[in-house]
């Protein structure tokens, strides 16, 4: 595999990781909003928890995937 093909592949993987992060965080924020409207009227507890969980999961996956990419 040539160096140019390898760099294109690396950019594609990194772009996919960014999109994956956005989707995961978006889903957990929406889940938190839904839980707040259903079970916590007027509060934002589930929104905050959902945001933290989404960020934590996406950060874990980014670290795992970049370590795999570098090895």
Helices and strands as residue ranges (DSSP letters): H 3-39, H 45-70
